[in-house]
Amino acid sequence: MNTMTERLVVGGVALVVGLGLGWVGHGLTRYNTATESVTAFQDWRSACPPAATAQQSCEIIQDILDGKTRSEIARVVIAHDNGKPVVGITLPLGVALLPGMGISFGTDPVKVVQYRTCNGQGCIAELPLDDKLQASFDAGKDGKLIFAGMDNKPVSVLLSLKGFADAQRDNRNNEARRGSWFWRMW
């Protein structure tokens, strides 16, 4: 090899290494660990706390609103509790507690869940996000939440899955970035 070829090869390798290091450095330095993020995807949103708060995790959220008054009827949150995925459903105060509440997708049977607690936000039911329930969310068939009001009359509200897949993908990417310097480069 002559000197001109050697210089071109060394220059090319140096250029590639420099570009790679610049890209890695840019990815690592532009990620702000003190910033929280909320991104909307149609009817769902992905919300992540700052990476500096390692004990908290990202969530996928849908607020179900009354069509007329635009007030919140229910909130569905998919989060992690002690490392396990759970679905938390908050319904307004004034629901009949004994029958619990139900959730179903498409033609699946209704899964009844008992309320865990009530607080100032409303009454909360929580169920594990097992493989079967995850498959129901992934199928993309809208679901419904069923609960009884204080008059014991059943109320059914639509649980839309528009944007769920995108919100879940964003949620997983954000969780990976929060926990690993390697994924912050991407």
DOSELUM-804299 format. One line per 2 residues: number of its first residue (from 0); their letters; for each residue x, y, z of N, C-alpha, C. Coordinates in nm, 2 decimals. Layout:
<rs>
NUM = a = X:Y:Z:X:Y:Z:X:Y:Z | ...
</rs>
This chain:
<rs>
0 = mn = 0.08:-0.12:0.00:0.00:0.00:0.00:0.09:0.12:0.00 | 0.05:0.22:-0.08:0.13:0.34:-0.08:0.08:0.44:0.03
2 = tm = 0.15:0.55:0.05:0.12:0.64:0.16:-0.01:0.71:0.13 | -0.05:0.74:0.01:-0.17:0.81:-0.01:-0.29:0.72:0.03
4 = te = -0.28:0.59:-0.01:-0.39:0.49:0.03:-0.40:0.48:0.18 | -0.28:0.47:0.25:-0.28:0.46:0.39:-0.34:0.58:0.46
6 = rl = -0.31:0.70:0.41:-0.37:0.82:0.46:-0.52:0.82:0.44 | -0.57:0.78:0.33:-0.71:0.77:0.30:-0.78:0.67:0.39
8 = vv = -0.72:0.56:0.42:-0.78:0.46:0.50:-0.79:0.51:0.65 | -0.67:0.56:0.69:-0.67:0.62:0.83:-0.77:0.73:0.85
10 = gg = -0.77:0.82:0.75:-0.87:0.93:0.75:-1.01:0.88:0.76 | -1.04:0.78:0.67:-1.18:0.73:0.67:-1.22:0.66:0.80
12 = va = -1.12:0.58:0.86:-1.15:0.52:0.99:-1.17:0.63:1.10 | -1.08:0.73:1.10:-1.09:0.83:1.20:-1.23:0.91:1.18
14 = lv = -1.27:0.93:1.06:-1.40:1.00:1.04:-1.51:0.91:1.09 | -1.51:0.78:1.06:-1.62:0.69:1.11:-1.62:0.69:1.27
16 = vg = -1.50:0.67:1.33:-1.49:0.67:1.47:-1.54:0.80:1.53 | -1.50:0.91:1.47:-1.54:1.05:1.52:-1.69:1.07:1.51
18 = lg = -1.75:1.02:1.40:-1.89:1.04:1.38:-1.97:0.95:1.49 | -1.92:0.83:1.51:-1.98:0.74:1.61:-1.97:0.80:1.75
20 = lg = -1.85:0.85:1.79:-1.84:0.91:1.92:-1.92:1.03:1.94 | -1.93:1.11:1.83:-2.02:1.23:1.84:-2.16:1.19:1.85
22 = wv = -2.21:1.09:1.78:-2.35:1.05:1.79:-2.38:0.99:1.93 | -2.29:0.91:1.99:-2.30:0.86:2.12:-2.30:0.97:2.23
24 = gh = -2.21:1.06:2.21:-2.20:1.17:2.31:-2.33:1.26:2.30 | -2.37:1.29:2.18:-2.49:1.37:2.16:-2.62:1.30:2.23
26 = gl = -2.63:1.17:2.21:-2.74:1.10:2.26:-2.74:1.10:2.42 | -2.62:1.08:2.47:-2.61:1.08:2.62:-2.62:1.21:2.68
28 = tr = -2.57:1.32:2.62:-2.58:1.45:2.68:-2.71:1.52:2.66 | -2.79:1.49:2.56:-2.91:1.56:2.54:-3.03:1.50:2.62
30 = yn = -3.01:1.38:2.68:-3.11:1.32:2.76:-3.11:1.38:2.90 | -3.22:1.45:2.93:-3.23:1.52:3.06:-3.30:1.43:3.16
32 = ta = -3.23:1.38:3.26:-3.29:1.29:3.36:-3.38:1.36:3.46 | -3.40:1.49:3.45:-3.49:1.57:3.54:-3.62:1.61:3.47
34 = te = -3.64:1.56:3.35:-3.75:1.60:3.27:-3.85:1.49:3.26 | -3.98:1.52:3.29:-4.08:1.43:3.27:-4.14:1.44:3.13
36 = sv = -4.21:1.34:3.08:-4.26:1.35:2.94:-4.40:1.30:2.94 | -4.49:1.36:2.86:-4.62:1.32:2.84:-4.65:1.33:2.69
38 = ta = -4.69:1.22:2.62:-4.71:1.22:2.48:-4.85:1.16:2.45 | -4.93:1.23:2.38:-5.06:1.19:2.34:-5.06:1.11:2.22
40 = fq = -5.14:1.00:2.22:-5.16:0.91:2.10:-5.31:0.88:2.09 | -5.38:0.96:2.02:-5.53:0.96:2.00:-5.59:0.96:2.14
42 = dw = -5.66:0.85:2.18:-5.73:0.84:2.31:-5.64:0.81:2.43 | -5.52:0.77:2.41:-5.43:0.73:2.51:-5.31:0.83:2.52
44 = rs = -5.24:0.83:2.64:-5.12:0.91:2.65:-5.02:0.83:2.73 | -4.89:0.85:2.70:-4.78:0.79:2.77:-4.72:0.90:2.86
46 = ac = -4.71:0.87:2.99:-4.65:0.96:3.08:-4.54:0.90:3.16 | -4.43:0.97:3.16:-4.31:0.92:3.23:-4.26:1.02:3.33
48 = pp = -4.23:0.98:3.45:-4.17:1.08:3.55:-4.02:1.09:3.51 | -3.96:1.19:3.57:-3.81:1.21:3.55:-3.74:1.08:3.58
50 = aa = -3.63:1.06:3.50:-3.55:0.94:3.52:-3.48:0.94:3.66 | -3.46:1.06:3.71:-3.40:1.07:3.84:-3.48:1.01:3.96
52 = ta = -3.61:0.99:3.93:-3.70:0.93:4.03:-3.71:0.78:3.99 | -3.62:0.70:4.02:-3.61:0.56:3.98:-3.72:0.47:4.04
54 = qq = -3.78:0.51:4.15:-3.88:0.43:4.21:-4.01:0.44:4.14 | -4.03:0.53:4.06:-4.16:0.55:3.98:-4.14:0.49:3.84
56 = sc = -4.25:0.46:3.78:-4.24:0.40:3.64:-4.33:0.48:3.55 | -4.31:0.46:3.42:-4.40:0.52:3.32:-4.54:0.46:3.32
58 = ei = -4.64:0.53:3.27:-4.77:0.49:3.27:-4.84:0.51:3.14 | -4.94:0.43:3.10:-5.02:0.46:2.99:-5.16:0.49:3.04
60 = iq = -5.22:0.60:3.00:-5.34:0.66:3.06:-5.45:0.69:2.96 | -5.57:0.66:2.99:-5.68:0.71:2.92:-5.79:0.77:3.01
62 = di = -5.83:0.89:2.99:-5.94:0.95:3.06:-6.06:0.94:2.98 | -6.16:0.88:3.03:-6.29:0.86:2.96:-6.38:0.97:3.01
64 = ld = -6.43:1.05:2.91:-6.50:1.17:2.94:-6.65:1.16:2.90 | -6.74:1.22:2.97:-6.88:1.23:2.94:-6.89:1.31:2.81
66 = gk = -6.97:1.26:2.71:-6.98:1.33:2.58:-7.04:1.47:2.59 | -7.13:1.49:2.69:-7.20:1.61:2.70:-7.13:1.71:2.79
68 = tr = -7.10:1.67:2.91:-7.04:1.76:3.01:-6.89:1.77:3.00 | -6.83:1.68:2.93:-6.68:1.67:2.92:-6.61:1.64:3.06
70 = se = -6.69:1.60:3.15:-6.63:1.56:3.28:-6.58:1.42:3.28 | -6.49:1.39:3.36:-6.43:1.26:3.37:-6.52:1.15:3.43
72 = ia = -6.55:1.05:3.35:-6.63:0.94:3.40:-6.53:0.83:3.47 | -6.42:0.80:3.40:-6.33:0.70:3.44:-6.19:0.73:3.40
74 = rv = -6.10:0.67:3.46:-5.96:0.68:3.42:-5.90:0.54:3.43 | -5.83:0.50:3.32:-5.77:0.37:3.31:-5.62:0.40:3.30
76 = vi = -5.54:0.33:3.39:-5.40:0.35:3.39:-5.33:0.22:3.39 | -5.24:0.20:3.30:-5.15:0.08:3.30:-5.02:0.12:3.35
78 = ah = -4.98:0.06:3.46:-4.85:0.10:3.52:-4.79:-0.03:3.58 | -4.68:-0.01:3.66:-4.61:-0.12:3.72:-4.62:-0.10:3.87
80 = dn = -4.66:-0.21:3.94:-4.67:-0.21:4.09:-4.57:-0.32:4.13 | -4.46:-0.29:4.20:-4.36:-0.38:4.24:-4.31:-0.46:4.12
82 = gk = -4.29:-0.40:4.01:-4.23:-0.46:3.89:-4.33:-0.54:3.81 | -4.45:-0.55:3.85:-4.55:-0.63:3.77:-4.65:-0.53:3.71
84 = pv = -4.69:-0.55:3.58:-4.78:-0.46:3.52:-4.93:-0.48:3.57 | -4.99:-0.37:3.60:-5.13:-0.37:3.65:-5.21:-0.27:3.58
86 = vg = -5.34:-0.30:3.58:-5.44:-0.20:3.52:-5.52:-0.14:3.64 | -5.51:-0.02:3.65:-5.59:0.05:3.76:-5.70:0.13:3.69
88 = it = -5.82:0.11:3.74:-5.94:0.18:3.69:-6.00:0.26:3.80 | -6.01:0.39:3.78:-6.07:0.48:3.88:-6.20:0.53:3.83
90 = lp = -6.31:0.50:3.91:-6.44:0.54:3.88:-6.48:0.65:3.98 | -6.58:0.73:3.94:-6.62:0.84:4.04:-6.68:0.79:4.17
92 = lg = -6.67:0.87:4.27:-6.74:0.84:4.39:-6.89:0.83:4.36 | -6.96:0.75:4.44:-7.10:0.73:4.41:-7.13:0.61:4.33
94 = va = -7.04:0.51:4.32:-7.07:0.39:4.26:-7.11:0.29:4.37 | -7.18:0.19:4.33:-7.22:0.08:4.42:-7.10:-0.01:4.44
96 = ll = -7.05:-0.03:4.56:-6.92:-0.10:4.58:-6.93:-0.25:4.58 | -7.04:-0.30:4.63:-7.05:-0.45:4.64:-7.04:-0.53:4.51
98 = pg = -7.11:-0.48:4.40:-7.10:-0.57:4.28:-6.96:-0.56:4.22 | -6.88:-0.46:4.25:-6.75:-0.44:4.19:-6.78:-0.37:4.05
100 = mg = -6.68:-0.38:3.96:-6.69:-0.33:3.83:-6.64:-0.43:3.73 | -6.68:-0.42:3.61:-6.64:-0.52:3.51:-6.57:-0.45:3.39
102 = is = -6.49:-0.53:3.32:-6.42:-0.49:3.20:-6.43:-0.60:3.10 | -6.46:-0.57:2.97:-6.46:-0.67:2.87:-6.42:-0.60:2.74
104 = fg = -6.37:-0.69:2.65:-6.33:-0.64:2.51:-6.40:-0.73:2.41 | -6.45:-0.67:2.30:-6.51:-0.74:2.20:-6.62:-0.83:2.25
106 = td = -6.61:-0.96:2.21:-6.71:-1.06:2.26:-6.66:-1.14:2.38 | -6.55:-1.10:2.44:-6.50:-1.17:2.56:-6.60:-1.15:2.67
108 = pv = -6.60:-1.25:2.76:-6.69:-1.23:2.88:-6.64:-1.12:2.97 | -6.73:-1.07:3.05:-6.70:-0.96:3.14:-6.61:-1.02:3.26
110 = kv = -6.50:-0.95:3.29:-6.42:-0.99:3.40:-6.45:-0.89:3.51 | -6.50:-0.95:3.62:-6.55:-0.87:3.74:-6.43:-0.84:3.83
112 = vq = -6.41:-0.72:3.88:-6.30:-0.68:3.96:-6.36:-0.61:4.08 | -6.32:-0.64:4.20:-6.37:-0.57:4.32:-6.28:-0.44:4.34
114 = yr = -6.35:-0.34:4.40:-6.28:-0.22:4.43:-6.18:-0.24:4.54 | -6.06:-0.18:4.52:-5.95:-0.19:4.62:-5.97:-0.09:4.73
116 = tc = -6.00:0.03:4.69:-6.02:0.14:4.79:-6.09:0.26:4.72 | -6.13:0.35:4.80:-6.19:0.48:4.75:-6.11:0.59:4.82
118 = ng = -6.09:0.70:4.74:-6.02:0.81:4.80:-6.09:0.94:4.74 | -6.02:1.05:4.75:-6.08:1.18:4.70:-6.09:1.18:4.54
120 = qg = -6.01:1.09:4.48:-6.02:1.09:4.33:-6.14:1.00:4.28 | -6.18:0.90:4.36:-6.28:0.81:4.32:-6.26:0.67:4.38
122 = ci = -6.32:0.57:4.33:-6.31:0.43:4.37:-6.22:0.36:4.27 | -6.12:0.29:4.32:-6.02:0.23:4.24:-6.03:0.08:4.24
124 = ae = -6.03:0.02:4.12:-6.02:-0.13:4.11:-5.89:-0.15:4.04 | -5.82:-0.26:4.07:-5.69:-0.29:4.02:-5.69:-0.44:3.98
126 = lp = -5.64:-0.47:3.86:-5.62:-0.61:3.82:-5.49:-0.63:3.75 | -5.43:-0.75:3.77:-5.30:-0.77:3.70:-5.31:-0.77:3.55
128 = ld = -5.22:-0.72:3.48:-5.21:-0.72:3.34:-5.15:-0.85:3.29 | -5.22:-0.96:3.30:-5.17:-1.09:3.26:-5.17:-1.10:3.10
130 = dk = -5.12:-1.22:3.06:-5.11:-1.23:2.91:-5.24:-1.23:2.84 | -5.35:-1.28:2.90:-5.48:-1.28:2.84:-5.53:-1.14:2.83
132 = lq = -5.52:-1.06:2.93:-5.57:-0.92:2.93:-5.49:-0.84:2.83 | -5.35:-0.86:2.83:-5.27:-0.79:2.74:-5.31:-0.83:2.59
134 = as = -5.34:-0.95:2.57:-5.38:-0.99:2.43:-5.51:-0.92:2.39 | -5.60:-0.90:2.49:-5.73:-0.83:2.47:-5.70:-0.68:2.43
136 = fd = -5.61:-0.62:2.50:-5.57:-0.48:2.47:-5.50:-0.48:2.33 | -5.42:-0.58:2.30:-5.34:-0.58:2.17:-5.43:-0.61:2.05
138 = ag = -5.54:-0.68:2.08:-5.63:-0.71:1.97:-5.70:-0.59:1.90 | -5.70:-0.48:1.97:-5.75:-0.36:1.92:-5.90:-0.34:1.91
140 = kd = -5.98:-0.44:1.97:-6.12:-0.43:1.98:-6.16:-0.34:2.10 | -6.23:-0.24:2.08:-6.27:-0.15:2.19:-6.34:-0.23:2.30
142 = gk = -6.32:-0.18:2.42:-6.38:-0.25:2.53:-6.48:-0.17:2.60 | -6.53:-0.22:2.71:-6.62:-0.14:2.79:-6.60:-0.16:2.94
144 = li = -6.63:-0.06:3.01:-6.62:-0.07:3.16:-6.77:-0.07:3.21 | -6.80:-0.16:3.29:-6.94:-0.17:3.34:-6.94:-0.16:3.49
146 = fa = -7.02:-0.07:3.55:-7.03:-0.05:3.69:-7.17:-0.01:3.73 | -7.20:-0.02:3.85:-7.34:0.01:3.90:-7.33:0.15:3.98
148 = gm = -7.43:0.23:3.95:-7.44:0.36:4.02:-7.50:0.33:4.16 | -7.52:0.43:4.23:-7.58:0.42:4.37:-7.73:0.37:4.36
150 = dn = -7.79:0.39:4.24:-7.92:0.34:4.22:-7.92:0.19:4.18 | -7.80:0.13:4.17:-7.78:-0.01:4.13:-7.82:-0.04:3.99
152 = kp = -7.83:0.07:3.91:-7.85:0.05:3.76:-7.71:0.04:3.69 | -7.70:-0.05:3.60:-7.57:-0.07:3.54:-7.54:0.05:3.44
154 = vs = -7.41:0.09:3.44:-7.36:0.19:3.35:-7.25:0.13:3.27 | -7.25:0.15:3.14:-7.15:0.10:3.06:-7.08:0.21:2.98
156 = vl = -6.95:0.22:2.99:-6.88:0.33:2.91:-6.78:0.26:2.82 | -6.75:0.33:2.71:-6.66:0.28:2.61:-6.52:0.29:2.65
158 = ls = -6.44:0.19:2.63:-6.29:0.20:2.66:-6.23:0.19:2.52 | -6.19:0.30:2.46:-6.13:0.31:2.33:-5.99:0.26:2.33
160 = lk = -5.95:0.19:2.22:-5.81:0.14:2.21:-5.74:0.21:2.10 | -5.80:0.33:2.05:-5.74:0.41:1.95:-5.61:0.47:2.01
162 = gf = -5.50:0.44:1.95:-5.37:0.49:1.99:-5.30:0.41:2.10 | -5.37:0.30:2.15:-5.31:0.22:2.25:-5.17:0.16:2.22
164 = ad = -5.17:0.10:2.10:-5.04:0.04:2.05:-4.93:0.14:2.05 | -4.95:0.26:2.00:-4.85:0.36:1.99:-4.81:0.41:2.13
166 = aq = -4.90:0.42:2.21:-4.87:0.47:2.35:-4.79:0.36:2.42 | -4.83:0.24:2.40:-4.75:0.13:2.47:-4.61:0.12:2.42
168 = rd = -4.59:0.14:2.29:-4.46:0.13:2.23:-4.37:0.25:2.28 | -4.43:0.37:2.29:-4.36:0.49:2.34:-4.33:0.46:2.49
170 = nr = -4.42:0.40:2.57:-4.40:0.37:2.71:-4.28:0.28:2.73 | -4.27:0.18:2.65:-4.16:0.08:2.66:-4.03:0.15:2.62
172 = nn = -4.03:0.23:2.52:-3.91:0.30:2.48:-3.86:0.40:2.59 | -3.95:0.47:2.65:-3.92:0.56:2.75:-3.87:0.49:2.88
174 = ea = -3.93:0.38:2.91:-3.88:0.30:3.02:-3.74:0.25:3.00 | -3.71:0.20:2.88:-3.58:0.16:2.84:-3.47:0.27:2.86
176 = rr = -3.51:0.39:2.81:-3.42:0.51:2.82:-3.40:0.55:2.97 | -3.50:0.54:3.04:-3.49:0.58:3.18:-3.40:0.49:3.26
178 = gs = -3.39:0.37:3.23:-3.31:0.27:3.30:-3.18:0.23:3.25 | -3.14:0.28:3.13:-3.02:0.24:3.07:-2.95:0.35:2.99
180 = wf = -2.83:0.37:3.02:-2.76:0.48:2.94:-2.74:0.43:2.79 | -2.74:0.30:2.77:-2.72:0.25:2.63:-2.84:0.29:2.55
182 = wr = -2.96:0.28:2.60:-3.08:0.31:2.52:-3.10:0.46:2.50 | -3.04:0.54:2.59:-3.05:0.69:2.57:-2.98:0.74:2.45
184 = mw = -2.89:0.66:2.39:-2.83:0.70:2.26:-2.92:0.69:2.14 | -3.03:0.62:2.15:-3.12:0.60:2.04:-3.23:0.69:2.05
</rs>
